[in-house]
Amino acid sequence: MPTPILMPALSPTMTEGNLAKWMVKEGDTVSPGDVIAEIETDKATMEVEAVDEGTIGKIVVSDGTEGVAVNAVIAYLLEEGESAADIPADGGSAPAGPAPATSAPKAEEPAKEAPAPAPSSAPAAPAPAKSGGRVFASPLAKRMAEQAGLDLSGVAGSGPNGRIVKADILKAMAGGAPKTAAAPQAAAAPAAAPAAAAQAPSPDVPGLPSYQEIPNSNMRKVIAKRLAESKQFAPHFYLTIDCEIDELLKVRKDLNAKSDAYKLSVNDLVIRASAIALKQVPAANATWSEKAIRIYDQVDIAVAVAIEGGLITPVIRDAGSKGLKEISASMKDLATRARDGKLSPEEYQGGTFSISNLGMFGIKDFAAVINPPQGAILAVGAGEQRAVVKDGALAVATVMSCTLSVDHRVVDGAVGAEFLAAFKKLIEDPLTMLL
């Protein structure tokens, strides 16, 4: 039987992706390791390699298809002795959107996991529940079951991942499978509508001006989901501290003048100071789980980088053991490849602490949203000249406001304050970062 090639899960949070480009065509022979397609995830464009040897028998999902669900069949691979005639009858009609999943959707998953069918003269019957989950069937099989009045929960699927296909319906019709009642299903759809409508207010209200709609990208959907969950479940509190950075700017200027091999930024120094402060206050280098608070021995700092259509947080691994030159080189490389969509998942996933710096945009101060399951994120504002009091007299200093957003489940106020105190001391006396 031909081997189905499934939409891969390229990250733990990926539920769907865009099939950007096929690198092979039907009839091509592939070997393990050959690049067969490019997949756009919510964060990057990644190459997918073949895992088996064979011939591409049929491409089910074409170039440029968006919203292809993880585990959906995107192509079929023929082994020696097999032909296109062996491909399942529904092989050419596999949906590009929702597709067979490996488990039932979680209760908190958004409604897009089960989109409502478009109105038509003969709407397809929704797949009935089976042992608390979903019954997966091809569109043709659903239509045939509806016309024959068959209960899909009583039909065994022989397609990929147990999917019900045309042959299963024909077999069930010949064997007298149980019928299904149409009335309860018809009543179920209106009952579900109010629950879906209650999730968010509709923007389609009278009196609104004309507008343009920009479809939500996978990245935008993931950002919306994760940040909404963060504000909903993580009890945020905020601590702000002002740091005088005149000495830091002087040290940065002196170091940059010593060599053309590097060019340190203020952000590089902020990352270095944060990493050292987290090693001094390890209780702030923590993440939340329902079973325990995890305090990490290694400091992995995720740094927010703005890219087209959203943001991404590449991670500087073991930042606590890296010097300024290495941090600067790593940050430049990660930021460049992030904007080009060339980061691999391990380069932007994880992290024990985050930094978001909007100082280059002139933002004085702000409070960032925590990136779960991390316990804190540091928001860095612009350095600006302000009036300060020194030894009882007014003076002018360059001051940078930094706000720590903290998940109170993970980090208490005293721990957050201790971290900021250590951070301020390093920023205001930057030579200590070089020790």
C-alpha positions as CSV (number, residue, x, y, z in Angstrom):
1,M,0.0,0.0,0.0
2,P,1.4,3.5,-0.9
3,T,2.9,5.3,2.1
4,P,1.1,8.6,3.0
5,I,3.4,11.6,3.5
6,L,1.9,13.6,6.3
7,M,2.2,17.3,7.2
8,P,4.9,17.3,9.9
9,A,4.8,18.9,13.3
10,L,7.9,21.1,13.1
11,S,7.5,22.5,16.6
12,P,5.6,21.5,19.8
13,T,3.1,24.3,19.3
14,M,2.5,23.8,15.6
15,T,-1.1,22.7,14.7
16,E,-1.0,23.8,11.0
17,G,1.3,25.3,8.4
18,N,1.5,26.5,4.9
19,L,2.9,24.3,2.1
20,A,5.1,26.9,0.5
21,K,6.8,24.9,-2.2
22,W,7.3,21.4,-3.4
23,M,10.9,20.6,-4.3
24,V,9.9,17.4,-6.1
25,K,7.2,16.5,-8.6
26,E,5.1,13.4,-9.2
27,G,7.2,10.6,-10.6
28,D,10.4,11.8,-9.0
29,T,12.5,9.2,-7.1
30,V,13.5,10.2,-3.6
31,S,15.9,8.8,-0.9
32,P,16.0,9.4,2.8
33,G,17.4,12.9,3.5
34,D,16.3,14.4,0.2
35,V,14.5,17.8,0.6
36,I,11.0,17.3,-0.8
37,A,9.2,20.5,0.3
38,E,9.3,23.8,2.1
39,I,6.9,24.4,5.0
40,E,6.0,27.7,6.5
41,T,5.3,27.5,10.2
42,D,4.2,30.3,12.5
43,K,7.9,31.2,13.0
44,A,10.0,30.3,9.9
45,T,10.2,28.5,6.6
46,M,11.7,25.1,7.0
47,E,12.8,22.3,4.6
48,V,11.2,18.9,5.0
49,E,13.3,15.8,4.1
50,A,12.1,12.4,2.9
51,V,12.4,9.6,5.5
52,D,11.8,6.7,3.1
53,E,13.0,5.7,-0.4
54,G,10.5,5.5,-3.2
55,T,8.7,7.5,-5.9
56,I,6.3,10.4,-5.5
57,G,3.1,8.8,-6.6
58,K,0.7,11.7,-6.0
59,I,0.9,15.2,-4.6
60,V,-2.3,15.8,-2.7
61,V,-1.7,19.4,-1.4
62,S,-0.4,21.8,-4.0
63,D,2.1,24.6,-3.7
64,G,1.0,27.7,-1.8
65,T,-1.8,25.9,0.2
66,E,-2.3,27.6,3.6
67,G,-3.7,26.2,6.8
68,V,-2.7,22.5,6.2
69,A,-3.3,20.7,9.5
70,V,-0.5,18.6,11.1
71,N,-0.9,14.9,10.1
72,A,-2.9,15.8,7.0
73,V,-1.9,13.7,4.0
74,I,0.1,15.9,1.6
75,A,1.4,13.3,-0.8
76,Y,1.8,9.5,-1.4
77,L,5.1,7.7,-1.8
78,L,5.2,4.5,-3.9
79,E,7.5,1.7,-3.1
80,E,8.9,-0.8,-5.6
81,G,6.2,-2.7,-7.3
82,E,3.4,-0.1,-6.5
83,S,1.7,2.2,-8.9
84,A,-0.6,5.2,-8.8
85,A,-3.6,2.8,-9.1
86,D,-2.8,1.6,-5.6
87,I,-3.3,5.0,-4.0
88,P,-6.6,5.2,-2.0
89,A,-9.7,6.4,-3.8
90,D,-9.8,9.6,-1.7
91,G,-6.1,10.3,-2.3
92,G,-6.9,13.2,-4.6
93,S,-9.5,14.8,-2.4
94,A,-7.7,15.1,0.9
95,P,-8.6,18.4,2.5
96,A,-6.0,21.1,2.8
97,G,-7.4,22.5,6.0
98,P,-8.5,20.4,9.0
99,A,-7.2,16.8,8.7
100,P,-6.9,13.7,10.9
101,A,-5.5,14.6,14.3
102,T,-3.7,12.2,16.7
103,S,-5.9,13.0,19.7
104,A,-9.1,14.8,20.6
105,P,-8.8,18.7,20.7
106,K,-8.3,20.3,24.1
107,A,-11.2,22.2,25.5
108,E,-9.3,25.4,25.4
109,E,-8.3,25.1,21.7
110,P,-9.8,27.8,19.5
111,A,-12.9,27.1,17.3
112,K,-10.7,27.0,14.1
113,E,-10.0,23.3,14.9
114,A,-13.6,22.4,13.9
115,P,-14.8,25.0,11.3
116,A,-18.5,25.2,10.6
117,P,-19.4,23.9,7.1
118,A,-20.4,26.5,4.5
119,P,-24.2,26.5,3.7
120,S,-25.2,24.5,0.7
121,S,-28.1,22.6,-0.7
122,A,-26.9,19.3,0.8
123,P,-24.7,20.1,3.8
124,A,-22.3,17.3,4.9
125,A,-23.2,15.6,8.2
126,P,-20.7,16.4,11.0
127,A,-18.6,13.5,12.2
128,P,-20.3,12.1,15.2
129,A,-18.4,11.6,18.5
130,K,-16.8,8.2,19.1
131,S,-15.4,7.4,22.5
132,G,-15.2,11.0,23.4
133,G,-13.3,12.0,20.2
134,R,-13.9,12.7,16.5
135,V,-14.6,10.3,13.7
136,F,-12.4,11.1,10.7
137,A,-13.8,10.6,7.2
138,S,-13.1,11.9,3.7
139,P,-15.6,14.4,2.3
140,L,-16.9,11.8,-0.1
141,A,-17.3,9.2,2.6
142,K,-19.3,11.7,4.7
143,R,-21.5,12.6,1.8
144,M,-22.2,8.9,1.0
145,A,-22.9,8.2,4.6
146,E,-25.4,11.0,4.8
147,Q,-27.2,9.9,1.7
148,A,-27.4,6.3,2.9
149,G,-28.3,7.3,6.5
150,L,-25.3,5.5,7.9
151,D,-23.9,6.2,11.4
152,L,-20.2,6.8,10.9
153,S,-19.4,5.9,14.5
154,G,-20.2,2.3,13.6
155,V,-17.9,2.2,10.5
156,A,-14.3,1.1,10.7
157,G,-11.8,3.2,8.7
158,S,-9.2,1.6,6.5
159,G,-7.5,4.9,5.3
160,P,-4.4,6.6,6.8
161,N,-4.7,7.0,10.6
162,G,-8.0,5.1,10.6
163,R,-9.7,7.5,8.3
164,I,-13.0,6.4,6.8
165,V,-12.9,6.3,3.0
166,K,-15.3,5.4,0.1
167,A,-14.5,1.7,0.3
168,D,-15.5,1.6,4.0
169,I,-18.9,3.1,3.3
170,L,-19.6,0.7,0.4
171,K,-18.6,-2.2,2.7
172,A,-20.8,-0.9,5.5
173,M,-23.8,-0.4,3.2
174,A,-23.4,-4.0,2.0
175,G,-23.1,-5.3,5.6
176,G,-26.0,-3.4,7.0
177,A,-24.2,-0.9,9.3
178,P,-26.5,0.9,11.9
179,K,-28.5,3.9,10.6
180,T,-28.2,7.3,12.1
181,A,-31.0,9.7,13.2
182,A,-31.0,12.9,11.2
183,A,-33.1,15.0,13.6
184,P,-30.7,15.0,16.6
185,Q,-27.8,16.1,14.3
186,A,-29.8,18.9,12.8
187,A,-30.7,20.1,16.2
188,A,-27.1,20.0,17.4
189,A,-25.8,22.6,15.0
190,P,-28.0,25.5,16.2
191,A,-27.2,24.6,19.8
192,A,-23.5,24.9,19.2
193,A,-23.8,28.3,17.5
194,P,-24.4,30.4,20.7
195,A,-21.4,28.9,22.4
196,A,-19.1,29.8,19.5
197,A,-20.6,33.3,19.2
198,A,-20.0,33.9,22.9
199,Q,-16.2,33.6,22.5
200,A,-15.7,37.1,21.0
201,P,-17.9,40.0,19.9
202,S,-18.5,40.3,16.2
203,P,-16.9,43.4,14.5
204,D,-19.8,43.5,12.0
205,V,-22.0,46.1,13.8
206,P,-23.8,49.0,12.1
207,G,-22.0,52.4,11.8
208,L,-18.4,51.1,11.4
209,P,-16.4,52.8,8.6
210,S,-15.0,50.9,5.6
211,Y,-12.0,48.7,6.3
212,Q,-9.5,46.3,4.9
213,E,-9.2,42.8,6.2
214,I,-5.7,41.3,6.6
215,P,-6.0,37.5,7.0
216,N,-4.4,36.2,10.2
217,S,-1.2,34.4,9.5
218,N,-0.2,31.3,11.5
219,M,2.3,33.5,13.4
220,R,-0.5,36.0,14.3
221,K,-2.8,33.2,15.5
222,V,-0.1,31.7,17.7
223,I,0.9,35.1,19.2
224,A,-2.8,35.9,19.9
225,K,-3.4,32.5,21.5
226,R,-0.2,32.4,23.7
227,L,-0.5,36.0,24.9
228,A,-4.2,35.7,25.7
229,E,-3.4,32.6,27.7
230,S,-0.6,34.4,29.4
231,K,-2.8,37.3,30.6
232,Q,-5.6,35.0,31.5
233,F,-3.7,32.4,33.5
234,A,-0.5,34.1,34.7
235,P,-1.1,36.6,37.5
236,H,1.1,39.4,36.3
237,F,2.6,42.1,38.6
238,Y,5.2,44.7,37.6
239,L,8.3,46.2,39.1
240,T,10.1,49.2,37.6
241,I,13.5,50.5,38.3
242,D,15.5,53.5,36.8
243,C,19.1,52.9,35.8
244,E,21.7,55.6,35.1
245,I,23.6,54.5,32.0
246,D,26.2,57.2,31.4
247,E,29.0,55.0,32.6
248,L,27.6,52.1,30.5
249,L,27.6,54.3,27.4
250,K,31.2,55.3,28.1
251,V,32.4,51.7,28.5
252,R,30.5,50.7,25.4
253,K,32.2,53.5,23.4
254,D,35.6,52.6,24.7
255,L,35.2,48.9,23.9
256,N,33.9,49.6,20.4
257,A,36.9,51.8,19.7
258,K,39.4,49.0,20.5
259,S,38.5,46.8,17.5
260,D,36.5,46.7,14.3
261,A,35.8,43.0,14.8
262,Y,32.7,43.8,16.9
263,K,30.3,46.5,17.6
264,L,28.5,46.3,21.0
265,S,25.0,47.6,21.4
266,V,23.3,48.7,24.6
267,N,21.1,45.7,24.2
268,D,24.1,43.4,24.3
269,L,25.1,44.9,27.6
270,V,21.5,44.5,28.9
271,I,21.6,40.8,28.0
272,R,24.9,40.4,29.7
273,A,23.7,42.2,32.8
274,S,20.5,40.2,32.9
275,A,22.4,36.9,32.6
276,I,24.7,37.7,35.4
277,A,21.9,39.0,37.6
278,L,20.0,35.7,37.0
279,K,23.0,33.7,38.1
280,Q,23.2,35.8,41.2
281,V,19.4,35.4,41.9
282,P,18.6,32.0,40.5
283,A,15.1,32.0,41.9
284,A,14.2,34.4,39.1
285,N,15.5,32.1,36.4
286,A,12.4,29.9,36.7
287,T,9.4,28.5,34.8
288,W,6.0,27.4,36.0
289,S,4.4,23.9,35.8
290,E,1.4,22.5,37.6
291,K,3.6,20.0,39.5
292,A,6.5,22.2,40.4
293,I,8.5,25.4,39.9
294,R,11.6,24.7,37.8
295,I,14.7,26.7,38.7
296,Y,17.3,26.3,36.0
297,D,21.1,26.0,36.4
298,Q,21.7,27.5,32.9
299,V,20.5,30.9,31.8
300,D,18.9,30.8,28.4
301,I,17.7,34.3,27.4
302,A,15.0,34.8,24.8
303,V,15.2,38.2,23.1
304,A,12.2,39.6,21.3
305,V,12.9,40.5,17.6
306,A,10.3,42.3,15.4
307,I,9.8,40.6,12.1
308,E,7.3,41.1,9.3
309,G,3.8,40.1,10.6
310,G,4.8,39.6,14.2
311,L,7.7,38.9,16.5
312,I,10.0,36.0,17.4
313,T,12.2,35.3,20.4
314,P,15.5,33.7,19.4
315,V,17.3,32.3,22.4
316,I,20.9,32.9,23.5
317,R,21.8,29.6,25.1
318,D,23.9,29.7,28.3
319,A,24.1,33.5,28.2
320,G,25.6,33.4,31.7
321,S,28.8,31.9,30.5
322,K,29.2,34.1,27.3
323,G,31.2,37.3,27.1
324,L,30.0,40.5,25.5
325,K,31.7,39.8,22.2
326,E,30.1,36.4,21.9
327,I,26.7,37.7,23.0
328,S,26.9,40.5,20.4
329,A,27.8,38.1,17.6
330,S,25.1,35.6,18.5
331,M,22.4,38.2,18.8
332,K,23.3,39.7,15.4
333,D,23.3,36.3,13.7
334,L,20.0,35.2,15.3
335,A,18.2,38.5,14.6
336,T,19.3,38.4,10.9
337,R,18.2,34.9,10.3
338,A,15.0,35.5,12.3
339,R,14.0,38.3,9.9
340,D,14.9,36.0,7.0
341,G,12.7,33.2,8.4
342,K,15.7,30.9,8.6
343,L,15.7,30.0,12.3
344,S,15.4,26.3,13.3
345,P,12.9,25.5,16.1
346,E,15.5,24.9,18.7
347,E,16.8,28.4,18.1
348,Y,13.6,30.1,19.1
349,Q,11.9,27.6,21.5
350,G,12.5,27.4,25.2
351,G,14.3,30.1,27.1
352,T,14.3,30.6,30.9
353,F,13.9,34.4,30.8
354,S,12.9,37.0,28.2
355,I,14.0,40.6,27.3
356,S,12.0,43.0,25.1
357,N,13.8,46.3,24.2
358,L,11.8,49.1,22.6
359,G,14.4,51.8,23.5
360,M,15.5,52.2,19.9
361,F,11.9,53.4,19.1
362,G,12.1,56.1,21.8
363,I,9.7,54.3,24.2
364,K,10.3,55.6,27.7
365,D,8.8,52.6,29.6
366,F,6.4,49.8,29.0
367,A,5.2,46.5,30.6
368,A,5.7,43.4,28.4
369,V,3.5,40.3,28.5
370,I,5.2,37.2,30.0
371,N,6.1,34.4,27.6
372,P,4.7,31.3,29.3
373,P,5.9,29.1,31.0
374,Q,8.7,31.6,31.9
375,G,8.4,33.4,35.2
376,A,9.4,36.9,34.0
377,I,10.2,39.2,31.1
378,L,12.3,42.4,31.3
379,A,11.0,45.4,29.3
380,V,13.7,48.0,28.5
381,G,13.0,51.6,27.6
382,A,15.0,54.3,26.0
383,G,17.9,56.0,27.7
384,E,17.1,59.7,28.0
385,Q,18.6,62.7,29.9
386,R,16.6,63.4,33.1
387,A,17.1,65.6,36.2
388,V,18.4,63.5,39.1
389,V,19.5,64.3,42.7
390,K,23.1,63.6,43.5
391,D,24.6,64.4,46.9
392,G,21.6,66.7,47.6
393,A,22.0,68.7,44.4
394,L,20.3,68.5,41.0
395,A,22.2,67.0,38.2
396,V,21.6,65.6,34.7
397,A,22.0,61.9,33.9
398,T,21.1,59.5,31.2
399,V,18.4,57.3,32.7
400,M,16.9,54.1,31.4
401,S,13.6,52.7,32.8
402,C,13.3,48.9,33.0
403,T,10.1,47.1,34.0
404,L,10.0,43.5,35.1
405,S,6.8,41.7,34.4
406,V,6.5,38.8,36.9
407,D,4.3,35.7,37.1
408,H,3.4,35.7,40.8
409,R,3.0,31.9,40.8
410,V,6.7,31.6,40.0
411,V,8.5,34.6,41.4
412,D,7.5,36.6,44.5
413,G,7.9,40.3,44.8
414,A,11.0,40.1,47.0
415,V,12.8,37.9,44.4
416,G,11.8,40.2,41.6
417,A,13.1,43.2,43.5
418,E,16.4,41.3,44.3
419,F,16.9,40.6,40.6
420,L,16.3,44.2,39.6
421,A,18.7,45.5,42.3
422,A,21.4,43.1,41.0
423,F,20.7,44.2,37.4
424,K,20.8,47.9,38.3
425,K,24.2,47.5,40.0
426,L,25.7,45.8,37.0
427,I,24.2,48.4,34.5
428,E,25.5,51.4,36.6
429,D,28.9,49.8,37.2
430,P,29.5,48.0,33.9
431,L,33.1,47.1,34.5
432,T,31.9,44.5,36.9
433,M,30.3,42.6,34.0
434,L,33.9,42.1,32.7
435,L,35.1,40.3,35.8
